[in-house]
Amino acid sequence: MVYAGSRRTEDPSHPLNYPVLIDPTILKVARQIYRDYCETHASNAKRPSGVVVNQLTYQGKVLFSTQPILLPQERFIPIAQIEAESP
């Protein structure tokens, strides 16, 4: 017998608040990409949702989408994490 209430479903709109460990090199690259964006677009800079970095080539770009679609070798770093741990 299967009970409908016994199954746990995750609500994607409320992600769990587990700390996500990011490779320090990837975080450093993401900060540099974000810093370059801010310097280049200082007068009309929009606040991005984060930075995506390719873990193989260390190339990346600033993203404004709240739900990015990533390739397997890409890593998304939220803007809050980039700004929170700045050295």
GIWOGI-V363209 format. One record per backbone hydrogen bond with DSSP energy under -0.5 kcal/mol. NH is the residue of the N-H (numbers start at 1). CO is the residue of the C=O. Records with the same first field share a line. If there is no record, write none. Layout:
NH=CO ; CO
//
This chain:
4=2
6=3
7=4
12=10
14=11
18=16
21=19
27=23
28=24
29=25
30=26
31=27
32=28
33=29
34=30
35=31
36=32
37=33
38=34
39=35
40=36
41=37
42=39
45=41
48=46
49=63
50=63
51=77
52=61
53=75
54=59
55=53 ; 73
58=54
61=52
63=50
70=68
74=71
75=53
77=51
78=76
79=49
81=78
82=78
83=79
84=80
85=81
86=83
//
